[in-house]
């Protein structure tokens, strides 16, 4: 699946396949991840730039361990007040599932 290609002007053009993967419909809101970067030091934290219902948000910190959105103005927004936290943090949950030990075989 091609994620995008560079145009002659040097800008990245995103293919429709990537757009479908990066957007989700949650509780009547269309939430799209435009850019996301995981923290190297705290793997449960992401910096992400999103659009919610077409309105672009600035780059913000998402703490997926505590399920919070932390805008630069210092406010703390919990997941139940913002559906975007769950969209960003689904990446974290998938990573956590991969880190779980394998279950022992039945009968051992």
TIDO-436854 format. One line per 8 residues: number of its first residue (from 0); for each residue x, y, z of N, C-alpha, C. Coordinates in steps of 0.1 Angstrom, whole numbers, plus 5000, padded with zeros to 4 digits. Layout:
NUM) X:Y:Z:X:Y:Z:X:Y:Z ~ ... .
END
This chain:
0) 5009:4988:5000:5000:5000:5000:5009:5012:5000 ~ 5007:5021:4991:5015:5033:4990:5009:5043:5000 ~ 5018:5049:5007:5014:5059:5017:5013:5073:5011 ~ 5021:5076:5001:5021:5089:4995:5033:5090:4986 ~ 5034:5102:4979:5046:5104:4971:5049:5119:4971 ~ 5061:5122:4967:5065:5136:4966:5062:5142:4953 ~ 5056:5154:4953:5053:5161:4941:5065:5169:4936 ~ 5064:5175:4924:5076:5183:4919:5078:5195:4928 .
8) 5068:5200:4935:5070:5211:4943:5076:5208:4956 ~ 5078:5195:4959:5085:5191:4971:5075:5188:4983 ~ 5062:5189:4981:5053:5186:4991:5048:5172:4991 ~ 5044:5166:5002:5040:5153:5003:5025:5152:4999 ~ 5021:5143:4990:5007:5141:4986:5003:5128:4992 ~ 4993:5128:5000:4989:5116:5007:4978:5109:4998 ~ 4980:5096:4997:4971:5088:4989:4958:5086:4996 ~ 4947:5083:4989:4934:5081:4996:4935:5069:5006 .
16) 4943:5059:5003:4944:5047:5012:4949:5051:5025 ~ 4959:5060:5026:4964:5065:5038:4954:5073:5046 ~ 4947:5081:5038:4936:5090:5045:4926:5081:5051 ~ 4922:5070:5045:4912:5061:5052:4918:5055:5064 ~ 4930:5052:5065:4936:5045:5077:4938:5056:5088 ~ 4941:5068:5085:4944:5078:5095:4932:5085:5101 ~ 4920:5083:5095:4908:5089:5100:4898:5079:5106 ~ 4892:5083:5116:4882:5074:5123:4869:5082:5126 .
24) 4858:5076:5126:4845:5081:5130:4842:5077:5144 ~ 4842:5086:5154:4840:5082:5168:4829:5092:5173 ~ 4818:5086:5178:4807:5093:5184:4803:5105:5176 ~ 4802:5103:5163:4797:5113:5154:4807:5124:5150 ~ 4820:5122:5154:4831:5131:5150:4840:5124:5141 ~ 4845:5131:5131:4856:5125:5122:4869:5131:5127 ~ 4877:5121:5132:4890:5125:5138:4901:5119:5129 ~ 4910:5128:5124:4921:5124:5115:4934:5127:5121 .
32) 4943:5118:5121:4957:5120:5126:4965:5125:5114 ~ 4970:5138:5115:4978:5144:5104:4993:5140:5106 ~ 4997:5141:5118:5011:5138:5121:5012:5132:5136 ~ 5020:5122:5137:5021:5116:5151:5036:5112:5153 ~ 5041:5114:5165:5054:5111:5168:5054:5105:5183 ~ 5060:5094:5185:5061:5088:5198:5073:5093:5205 ~ 5072:5095:5218:5083:5099:5226:5093:5088:5228 ~ 5106:5090:5226:5116:5080:5228:5118:5077:5242 .
40) 5117:5087:5251:5119:5085:5265:5107:5078:5272 ~ 5095:5083:5269:5082:5078:5275:5074:5072:5264 ~ 5075:5059:5262:5068:5053:5250:5053:5055:5250 ~ 5047:5058:5262:5033:5060:5263:5028:5074:5259 ~ 5038:5083:5255:5034:5096:5252:5036:5098:5237 ~ 5026:5105:5231:5027:5109:5217:5025:5123:5215 ~ 5032:5129:5205:5028:5143:5201:5021:5141:5188 ~ 5009:5147:5187:5001:5145:5175:4994:5158:5171 .
48) 4992:5159:5158:4984:5170:5152:4972:5163:5145 ~ 4960:5167:5149:4948:5161:5145:4939:5171:5138 ~ 4929:5166:5131:4917:5174:5128:4905:5167:5134 ~ 4896:5175:5139:4884:5170:5145:4873:5177:5137 ~ 4865:5169:5130:4854:5175:5122:4859:5186:5112 ~ 4871:5184:5107:4877:5193:5097:4885:5205:5104 ~ 4884:5207:5117:4891:5218:5123:4904:5213:5128 ~ 4915:5219:5124:4928:5214:5127:4932:5219:5141 .
56) 4938:5210:5149:4944:5213:5162:4959:5215:5161 ~ 4965:5223:5170:4979:5224:5170:4985:5210:5175 ~ 4998:5209:5173:5005:5197:5179:5004:5197:5194 ~ 4999:5186:5199:4996:5185:5213:5002:5171:5219 ~ 5004:5171:5232:5009:5159:5238:4997:5150:5243 ~ 4998:5137:5240:4988:5127:5244:4995:5117:5254 ~ 4990:5116:5266:4996:5107:5276:4987:5095:5276 ~ 4991:5084:5270:4982:5072:5268:4982:5063:5281 .
64) 4992:5065:5290:4992:5057:5302:4980:5062:5311 ~ 4979:5075:5312:4969:5081:5320:4957:5086:5312 ~ 4957:5084:5299:4947:5087:5289:4943:5102:5290 ~ 4952:5111:5287:4950:5125:5288:4955:5132:5276 ~ 4949:5143:5273:4954:5153:5263:4960:5165:5270 ~ 4972:5169:5267:4979:5179:5274:4982:5191:5264 ~ 4973:5200:5262:4976:5211:5253:4988:5220:5259 ~ 4993:5228:5251:5005:5237:5255:5001:5247:5266 .
72) 4988:5250:5267:4984:5260:5277:4983:5255:5291 ~ 4986:5242:5293:4987:5236:5306:4975:5229:5311 ~ 4964:5230:5304:4952:5223:5308:4954:5208:5307 ~ 4946:5201:5314:4946:5186:5314:4932:5182:5309 ~ 4931:5174:5298:4918:5170:5293:4918:5155:5293 ~ 4909:5149:5301:4908:5134:5302:4901:5129:5290 ~ 4902:5116:5288:4897:5109:5276:4882:5110:5275 ~ 4875:5111:5286:4860:5111:5285:4855:5125:5280 .
80) 4864:5135:5280:4860:5148:5275:4865:5150:5260 ~ 4873:5140:5255:4878:5142:5242:4880:5129:5235 ~ 4872:5126:5225:4873:5113:5218:4887:5111:5211 ~ 4894:5122:5208:4906:5121:5201:4917:5114:5209 ~ 4916:5114:5222:4926:5107:5230:4925:5092:5227 ~ 4914:5087:5226:4912:5072:5223:4918:5069:5209 ~ 4916:5078:5200:4920:5075:5186:4936:5075:5186 ~ 4942:5084:5192:4957:5084:5193:4962:5072:5201 .
88) 4955:5069:5212:4960:5059:5221:4958:5045:5217 ~ 4950:5043:5206:4948:5029:5201:4962:5024:5197 ~ 4971:5033:5192:4984:5028:5188:4992:5023:5201 ~ 4990:5030:5212:4997:5025:5224:4991:5012:5229 ~ 4978:5010:5228:4972:4998:5233:4977:4986:5225 ~ 4979:4988:5212:4984:4977:5203:4998:4974:5207 ~ 5006:4984:5210:5020:4981:5214:5020:4974:5227 ~ 5011:4977:5237:5011:4970:5250:5007:4956:5248 .
96) 4998:4953:5239:4994:4939:5237:5005:4931:5231 ~ 5013:4937:5223:5025:4930:5217:5035:4927:5228 ~ 5036:4935:5239:5046:4933:5249:5042:4923:5260 ~ 5029:4918:5260:5024:4909:5270:5031:4895:5267 ~ 5034:4888:5278:5040:4874:5276:5030:4865:5271 ~ 5035:4855:5263:5026:4845:5258:5020:4836:5269 ~ 5007:4832:5268:5001:4824:5278:5007:4810:5277 ~ 5008:4803:5289:5013:4790:5290:5004:4781:5283 .
104) 5009:4770:5277:5000:4760:5270:4991:4753:5280 ~ 4979:4750:5276:4969:4744:5285:4975:4730:5289 ~ 4973:4727:5302:4977:4714:5307:4991:4713:5312 ~ 4998:4724:5311:5012:4724:5317:5012:4727:5331 .
END
